[in-house]
Amino acid sequence: MHSSEIFASIGAIAVAALAIKAASAIVVHLLPSNLQRYAHVSADGRPPWALVTGASDGIGRALADELSLQGFNVVLHGRNQAKLDVAKSELQKRHPGRAFRTLIADASTVQCVNCLQAGETPSQHSLSFDAIKDALQDLHLTVLINNAGGGPTNPVYLSLDDSSESRITGNVSVNVLFPLHLIRVLLPHLAQSSPALIMNISSMADAGFPLLASYSASKQFLMTLTRVINLEIALLGRADIECLGIRVGNVTSVSHNKEAPSFFTPSADIMARAALDRAGHGHVVVTGYWAHALQQAGLTLMPSFMANKVMINAVRVRKEAELKSS
Ligand SMILES: NC(=O)c1ccc[n+]([C@@H]2O[C@H](COP(=O)([O-])OP(=O)(O)OC[C@H]3O[C@@H](n4cnc5c(N)ncnc54)[C@H](OP(=O)(O)O)[C@@H]3O)[C@@H](O)[C@H]2O)c1
């Protein structure tokens, strides 16, 4: 074989691999919703329940709405009882045939149990995962959505060395420790109710955006956790539990963005539906909304020096806008 033929073969293989990748990325968004596989009644006749964290606003609230439409009762988690009560009564009006509960826990306060001195016990006010587990014990829980999260605010964009310890620790607590421990304590419950779904909401910023260190890195943690849980379930021959990571790009009708939706910025309702439509197909980590997937593909296909420039410029523009508005 001539060297030119070898190069041509390598090129053809590379093009074929790219074509397969592109085709499978498109298929993800064409498959019909299979969420109904988790909307089953228990053997003793109890209806399916979903727990949505961060359900008082934005995408979480829209997820709760869509889940109710699709036959689930919903536990609405948040940190603000008054805000959750409003969400609950609006959802109850829209879905009179469904049941709703609220669950209060400030996800930014996961306690460092290793920091307790000998003889000290966690304070009675600290977040207790065992209490959360017990509060859900009577439900036929088939869906857990780890949605609560986001980046630090005031300001949003800040270098790591300018960030305070509490800013970083609180942010990692919401985005990493809370979902990690919630999955830990609820896995046996979900296994009992299987087939069951764990959905982890991440961000396209998990690629690693500057001035968003704790947010970017913690969202990437969540996606690695998603992969690990799927592999552990397979390795240990556990019950039928799907763990699905959803990458999200810009979304509007959320607490910090009320602009009109646009091509690359869907409303929270559209995003929630897109995320739920990805369930039930055995994907592990996907970009939930098709236009975000286009953006993601653009970044992935670019040479990394170019992708880095795009990310740096995007953050620079936003940082400048943030400085101006403050
Ligand atoms: N919107 C976007 O453009 C975008 C882009 C990429 C990824 N995402 C991801 O999508 C998810 C939802 O974001 P969103 O834009 O819908 O946010 P959002 O409108 O601000 O809603 C966030 C929800 O999480 C709750 N929450 C926040 N901190 C909490 C805490 N410490 N303890 C308990 N609950 C807490 C909020 O409760 P309160 O109502 O009490 O604040 C609210 O219910 C997040 O994981 C975010 O990272 C969003």
The ligand as a Gaussian input file, in Angstrom:
#p B3LYP/6-31G(d) Opt

LIG

0 1
 N      -30.940000      29.189000      33.261000
 C      -29.847000      28.900000      32.572000
 O      -29.475000      29.645000      31.641000
 C      -29.043000      27.668000      32.914000
 C      -27.958000      27.357000      32.103000
 C      -27.213000      26.230000      32.375000
 C      -27.550000      25.414000      33.439000
 N      -28.602000      25.724000      34.235000
 C      -28.879000      24.865000      35.393000
 O      -30.264000      24.611000      35.515000
 C      -30.616000      24.457000      36.889000
 C      -31.784000      25.376000      37.205000
 O      -31.391000      26.710000      36.937000
 P      -32.453000      27.886000      36.745000
 O      -31.865000      28.815000      35.761000
 O      -33.796000      27.340000      36.551000
 O      -32.325000      28.606000      38.178000
 P      -33.353000      29.456000      39.014000
 O      -34.445000      30.018000      38.190000
 O      -32.526000      30.387000      39.821000
 O      -33.963000      28.356000      39.990000
 C      -33.104000      27.643000      40.838000
 C      -33.901000      26.806000      41.787000
 O      -32.980000      26.175000      42.705000
 C      -33.302000      26.601000      44.027000
 N      -32.117000      26.765000      44.825000
 C      -31.043000      27.546000      44.562000
 N      -30.175000      27.486000      45.583000
 C      -30.721000      26.652000      46.502000
 C      -30.319000      26.204000      47.769000
 N      -29.184000      26.623000      48.333000
 N      -31.111000      25.335000      48.437000
 C      -32.283000      24.930000      47.909000
 N      -32.731000      25.335000      46.712000
 C      -31.955000      26.192000      46.023000
 C      -33.988000      27.947000      43.841000
 O      -34.708000      28.278000      45.017000
 P      -35.070000      29.815000      45.351000
 O      -36.315000      30.064000      44.581000
 O      -35.272000      29.823000      46.831000
 O      -33.906000      30.651000      44.899000
 C      -34.853000      27.647000      42.622000
 O      -35.961000      26.860000      42.972000
 C      -29.354000      24.772000      37.689000
 O      -28.740000      23.572000      38.079000
 C      -28.487000      25.528000      36.703000
 O      -27.121000      25.371000      36.967000
 C      -29.360000      26.852000      33.996000

